[in-house]
Amino acid sequence: MKIEKLLRENIKKMLPYSSARDEFKDDVTNMVFLDANENPFESGVNRYPDPQQKALKIELSKLKNVPANQILLGNGSDEVLDLIYRAFCEPKVDNVITLPPTYGMYKVLANLNNVEEREVFLTSCFQPKVKEILEAADKNTKILFLCSPNNPTGNSFSQEAVEVLLTTFKGLVVIDEAYIDFSSKKSWLERLDEFPNLIITQTLSKAYGLAGIRLGICYASPEIIAILNKIKPPYNVNELSQQRALKRLLVIKKVQEEIEALIEMRGKIIEKLKTLHFVEEVYPSDANFVLIKVDDAVKRYHQLLKKGIVIRNRTTQPLCENTLRITIGTKKENKAMCSVLNEL
Ligand SMILES: *Cc1c(COP(=O)(O)O)cnc(C)c1O
């Protein structure tokens, strides 16, 4: 597959913005920096951040076993997804395919970029309909979004289905792995080099506990990463976020412990939910949340709200009638939720 063929003409032709820090990037200490119109008085953040987030990428590279030139960082994965749209989708001409019920941002970004979004609903077991997806695609279909584990359903997509799509679909396949750390299934990261059209997004917002700093990660071929690098805002990941992310990656054992604790509590909550008379179905989860089907989602949602428990009502989503999405909290929070559920 030729990635260049999928690229928009204006992106092919454009020259990237060249920042002061791009033009002079030798890593020399004791230099006098008078090139970026910064305020010289030290405050810890008076200098522009590293546009390539090198220190952070070195750690991620070790952790994920992916070379730094196959990593792009963004202001949340939402920015990364937007960059992919802007690089490859010509407004009013190209289209993308999403598989509802799924993460809402794919559609929002399609609308924002004036790109047609084609929807192929998942099966009743929330798996991709491979044949229908391939039939929905035409020569202007640039991206297929696969969210696995999927939000809001919580399940992972069948490996066989994803593999067929990766080898047959004639555009980019974005696998959104925001919840991969909670999954029993393997990440597609280890097979990244097998598929030139594969883009994997991950985030520090969920398992890593850093939703507040906005740090999204994109893994792809060096060619795709170079394209996204060319169009990204030069200083898209701020200094404080870079520092905080690095600090977290250096205590990865603690992250792992939190993930394990959440997975264990997920199991307990699932068992508890199954015992409730108004719960009709508890869907399996590879994420840090559980989707359930209840007798009356609007009613149950408001009953919980009145008692101070906020969950997500997903009843308006396709295939999700009367469903609620519950995030796994701390032991104390889960206990509070369970005792309110007991009272209903
Ligand atoms: C939460 C979530 C994200 C996270 O996005 P950020 O912008 O990195 O916080 C991405 N994809 C899915 C499916 C999510 O549920």
The ligand as a MOL file (V3000), in Angstrom:
LIG
                    3D

  0  0  0     0  0            999 V3000
M  V30 BEGIN CTAB
M  V30 COUNTS 15 15 0 0 0
M  V30 BEGIN ATOM
M  V30 1 C -11.1170 8.1210 26.7460 0
M  V30 2 C -10.8540 7.7230 25.3570 0
M  V30 3 C -9.8070 8.2980 24.6460 0
M  V30 4 C -8.9250 9.2950 25.3310 0
M  V30 5 O -8.7250 10.4250 24.6550 0
M  V30 6 P -7.6810 11.4890 25.2120 0
M  V30 7 O -7.9070 12.6140 24.3010 0
M  V30 8 O -6.3100 10.8690 25.0620 0
M  V30 9 O -7.9990 11.7550 26.6460 0
M  V30 10 C -9.5590 7.8720 23.3510 0
M  V30 11 N -10.3100 6.9250 22.7860 0
M  V30 12 C -11.3150 6.3410 23.4500 0
M  V30 13 C -12.0880 5.2620 22.8060 0
M  V30 14 C -11.6250 6.7420 24.7400 0
M  V30 15 O -12.6580 6.1740 25.3760 0
M  V30 END ATOM
M  V30 BEGIN BOND
M  V30 1 1 1 2
M  V30 2 1 2 3
M  V30 3 2 2 14
M  V30 4 1 3 4
M  V30 5 2 3 10
M  V30 6 1 4 5
M  V30 7 1 5 6
M  V30 8 2 6 7
M  V30 9 1 6 8
M  V30 10 1 6 9
M  V30 11 1 10 11
M  V30 12 2 11 12
M  V30 13 1 12 13
M  V30 14 1 12 14
M  V30 15 1 14 15
M  V30 END BOND
M  V30 END CTAB
M  END
